[in-house]
Amino acid sequence: MSRLLLNCDIGESFGSWTMGLDAEVMPFIDCANIACGFHAGDPSIMRKTVSLALSHGVQIGAHPAYQDLVGFGRRSMAYATQELQDILHYQIGALDGICRAQGGRVSYVKPHGAMYNDMMANPAQLRAVLQAVASYDRSLPLMLMATKDNSAAQQLGDEYGVTLWFEAFADRAYDSAGRLVSRSLPEAVHHEPEKIIGQALTIARGDHLTASDGSALHLQANTLCVHGDNASSVAAVQRIRQALNEQSVS
């Protein structure tokens, strides 16, 4: 991966309830993390989102979560290792089947919400997720959080022969270890478009961010997560896309 890829959590509507501006953001991203029904999405939403991604040539990623529709997958839940791997296979397989019916395929896996955060905090859970991905299809990259030091995660990825795509965030504050500042704390989420775009370009250039304690933080990332849940965020994604394209040309 020679350039920073833009990824977006997408397909998070459910039944008659609409979430996000999928059609508006899809033209500007490289990778679509599509909900697989456990935190959001349903078979029809998955089919429509896959079709939209394929029409724009966007890579499709499975976005599996804990079975928690009410909590939008953001609450930690206790799963035994085999149970965790079972729900991962169930969700990846469901989305992959919908992709194949339309001539596409799942290209990578990015866990959602609490599952994503828990695997970053718990090496045993990260190992379980890697085992699940490797046993399903070892060629699928796993997307996970870039931190100040990616070496421990990289070592586990190498052990299972799974490619890792390290992810950074344009609209979140970081602590000195490269972890996301809790949403419960002030200024954890950036809302100003200029600040979001500035952080995106800083990461793309490989420059240092300023952590929440004022220290310099360098993140080695392959992909940048952007959000398209409102008109202003779609506009920010469009500007980030344009700036990254200009940067690659120069």
C-alpha positions, 0 to 999 in steps of 0.5 A: 500500500503506497498511499493512504487509503480513505475508509468509512464505516458504512451500511449502518442503516437498519430496516426503515431507519436511515443512518449516514449518507452512504451514497454521498460519501462513497465516491470519495473513499477507497474502502467501505467498512460494511456493517454485517447485521450485529450492530447495524445493517440487515440483509437488504441494507448489506445488498444495497451497500455492496451494490453501491460500493461495487458501482464506485470501484470501492473495496469492500470490508466486513465490519463485524461487531458484538451482537448488540443492536441496541448499543450499536456495538459500542458496549464490551461483551464477554465472549469465549474465544470460540464464540468470538470466532464464531460470530466473526465467521458468521458475519464475514461469511454473510457479507461475503455471500452477498458480495459474491452474488453481485460479482464482488468479494470481501477484501478485508476485515475491520472489527467495529466499536467495542470489539475493535477497542477490546482487541487493541487492549487485550492481546489474547483477543487480538490473537483470537480475531487474527485466528478467525481471519486466518482460518476464514481466508488468510489473504484478507487483511485485518484493519486495526488501530495504529498506535505509537508502537505497532510492533507487538500487533505486527508480530502477531499478524506475522505469526498468523500470516495475516496482513495488517492495515494500520488505521488512523483517525482524522476526527479523534484526539490521541493520547501520548501512547497513540490510543484514542481519547475516550469519547466521554472526555472533552475535545475527544472528537474533532468537529471543525472541518479545518481541524479534521482536514489538517489532521488527515494531511498531517497523518498522510505526510507522516508528520507528528500529531500533538497528543492530548498531553502536548507531546509529539506523536507519530503514527505509521498508518496505511489507512485513514478513517473518515465519517460521512454521517452528515453534510459537513462531514461529507464535505470534509471527506471530499476536501480530504480526497482532493488534498490527498490526490494533489499530494500524490501528484506533487 
